[in-house]
Amino acid sequence: MKKILAAAALLSCALSISVSADGFFRPTEIYGSIGFGGLTSGFQNDLPNQTLSPTPDSLTALMPMLGVRTYLLGPLGIEASFVIFGSTSANTNGYDSLGMYSYSVANLGLILRAGFRTGRSSAIAVFAGGGANYSFLSLSSDYTSLFSGVIFYNVLSDIGYYAKAGIAWYPFPGFFMDISGWYYLINAKFDVSGKKLDGAYFLGAMSMGFAF
């Protein structure tokens, strides 16, 4: 098994280095992304189930993001990104959506890319990565306003993690579009009780960016 993994890593390096040798793939990329998905588990999911009536059918998430990645060792790079104004809404059939959480999230991790030329001036690349996130999460005022006289304590941020994988298309050098799937674990806790406010998210994202 170790020999297979080592061979796969060497092949990935060789492909990436051979493709980037002609200058097509640039070492640094910046991008903007929009992600949609759902909150599937954790206390962020349990809280509205316990407090709202009727129980929400689903909790959907929106995550606009800006990011930068730079490939320092051939196909291996470092990626940093920031969710600008993320939100999660509770949805119930026959009712307007209710904002549950708002947040910004900082991500930092590693990314691996393997690229392939598809023509004289175009290419595709597959990528995967993951790392840590730090979220600045709060309960939505739309949600807390439903409970007159109930005290909702402040929420403290905490460290979580993420993983992602996707495919990118480069119609010409210096510009790309990609689609990716993300798994997010966003952590927070209430400041008085210390109760963990964790949430597992699955997202699909579309990005556009420039390389230089």
C-alpha positions in Angstrom: 0.0 0.0 0.0 2.8 2.4 0.9 4.5 1.7 -2.5 1.3 2.4 -4.3 0.8 5.7 -2.5 4.4 6.7 -3.1 4.1 5.9 -6.8 0.9 8.0 -7.0 2.6 10.9 -5.4 5.6 10.7 -7.7 3.3 10.5 -10.7 1.3 13.5 -9.6 4.5 15.5 -9.1 5.8 14.5 -12.5 2.6 15.4 -14.3 2.3 18.7 -12.6 6.0 19.7 -13.1 6.0 18.6 -16.7 2.8 20.6 -17.5 3.9 23.7 -15.5 7.4 23.7 -17.1 6.1 25.5 -20.2 4.7 28.2 -17.9 1.0 27.4 -18.4 0.2 26.8 -14.8 1.1 29.8 -12.6 2.3 29.4 -9.0 -0.3 31.7 -7.4 -4.0 31.9 -7.9 -6.6 34.3 -6.4 -10.3 33.6 -6.7 -13.9 34.4 -5.7 -16.3 31.7 -4.8 -19.9 31.2 -3.9 -20.9 28.0 -2.0 -24.4 26.6 -1.3 -25.2 23.6 0.8 -26.8 22.4 4.0 -26.2 21.9 7.7 -26.5 18.2 8.5 -25.5 17.5 12.1 -24.1 18.9 15.3 -25.7 21.2 17.9 -26.1 24.0 15.3 -28.6 21.6 13.7 -30.2 20.4 16.9 -30.8 23.9 18.4 -33.5 24.9 15.9 -35.1 21.4 16.1 -35.4 21.9 19.8 -36.6 25.5 19.8 -38.7 26.1 16.7 -42.2 24.9 16.0 -42.8 23.4 13.5 -39.4 21.7 13.3 -37.5 22.9 10.3 -37.4 20.7 7.2 -33.8 21.7 6.4 -31.1 24.2 7.2 -29.4 25.7 4.2 -26.1 27.6 4.1 -24.7 30.3 1.9 -20.9 31.0 1.9 -19.4 33.7 -0.4 -15.6 33.4 -0.2 -12.3 35.0 -1.3 -9.2 33.0 -1.5 -5.5 32.7 -2.5 -3.3 29.7 -3.0 0.3 29.4 -3.9 2.1 26.3 -5.0 5.6 26.3 -3.4 6.6 22.6 -4.0 5.4 21.6 -7.4 1.9 20.3 -7.0 1.7 21.1 -3.3 0.6 24.5 -2.1 -0.8 26.5 0.7 -4.3 28.0 0.6 -5.9 30.7 2.6 -9.5 31.8 2.2 -12.1 33.8 4.0 -15.9 33.5 4.1 -17.1 37.1 4.0 -20.7 36.9 5.2 -21.9 33.4 5.6 -25.4 32.5 6.8 -27.6 29.6 7.7 -31.3 29.6 7.4 -34.0 27.3 8.7 -36.6 26.3 6.1 -40.1 24.9 6.8 -42.8 24.2 4.2 -45.4 27.0 4.2 -43.2 29.4 6.2 -40.7 32.1 5.3 -37.1 31.1 5.8 -35.7 32.1 9.1 -32.1 33.2 9.6 -30.4 31.1 12.3 -26.7 31.9 12.2 -24.4 34.5 10.6 -20.7 34.1 10.5 -17.4 34.8 8.8 -14.8 32.0 8.6 -11.1 32.0 8.1 -9.5 28.9 6.5 -5.9 27.9 6.2 -4.6 24.6 4.8 -2.7 22.6 2.2 -3.8 21.9 -1.4 -2.6 19.4 -4.0 -3.0 20.0 -7.7 -2.4 17.8 -10.8 -2.8 19.6 -14.2 -3.2 18.4 -17.8 -3.0 20.3 -21.0 -6.1 19.9 -23.2 -5.0 22.0 -26.1 -2.5 24.6 -27.1 -4.0 27.2 -24.9 -6.3 25.3 -22.4 -5.9 22.9 -19.6 -7.8 21.2 -16.7 -6.6 20.4 -13.2 -7.9 18.3 -10.3 -7.3 19.4 -6.8 -7.9 18.4 -3.2 -7.0 19.9 0.1 -8.0 20.6 3.7 -7.0 22.3 6.9 -8.3 24.3 9.8 -10.9 27.0 10.1 -11.7 29.6 12.7 -15.3 30.9 12.7 -16.8 34.1 14.0 -20.4 32.8 14.5 -23.4 34.5 16.1 -27.1 33.7 16.5 -29.3 35.6 14.0 -31.3 38.5 15.5 -34.3 37.2 13.5 -34.1 34.0 15.5 -33.5 35.5 19.0 -36.3 38.1 18.5 -38.8 35.2 18.5 -38.1 34.5 22.2 -39.1 37.6 24.2 -37.5 37.6 27.6 -35.2 34.6 26.9 -31.5 35.3 27.4 -29.2 34.1 24.7 -25.6 34.2 25.8 -22.7 35.3 23.6 -21.1 32.8 21.3 -17.3 32.3 21.4 -15.4 31.2 18.3 -13.4 28.0 18.2 -11.3 26.0 15.7 -12.8 23.6 13.3 -11.6 22.0 10.0 -12.5 21.5 6.4 -11.8 19.3 3.4 -12.4 20.0 -0.3 -11.9 18.5 -3.8 -12.8 19.7 -7.2 -11.8 20.2 -10.9 -10.7 23.4 -12.6 -10.8 24.5 -16.3 -8.3 26.9 -17.7 -9.6 28.2 -21.0 -6.4 30.2 -21.4 -3.3 30.9 -19.2 -4.0 33.1 -16.2 -7.7 32.5 -15.9 -9.7 29.6 -14.5 -13.1 28.4 -13.4 -13.7 25.5 -11.0 -16.4 23.5 -9.2 -15.7 21.9 -5.8 -17.3 20.0 -3.0 -16.6 21.0 0.6 -17.0 19.5 4.0 -17.0 22.0 6.9 -17.0 21.5 10.6 -17.7 24.9 12.2 -17.1 25.1 15.9 -18.3 27.6 18.5 -19.5 27.6 22.1 -21.7 29.6 24.4 -19.6 31.7 26.8 -21.5 31.0 30.0 -22.4 27.3 29.8 -19.5 26.3 27.5 -22.0 24.3 25.4 -20.4 23.5 22.1 -22.2 24.9 19.1 -20.8 22.6 16.4 -22.1 22.1 12.9 -21.2 19.9 10.0 -21.8 21.4 6.5 -21.7 19.9 3.0 -21.4 22.5 0.3 -21.0 22.8 -3.5 -19.1 25.8 -4.7 -18.3 27.6 -8.0 -15.3 29.8 -8.4 -13.6 32.1 -10.9 -10.1 33.4 -10.5 -6.8 34.6 -12.0 -3.4 33.1 -11.8 0.0 34.9 -12.0 
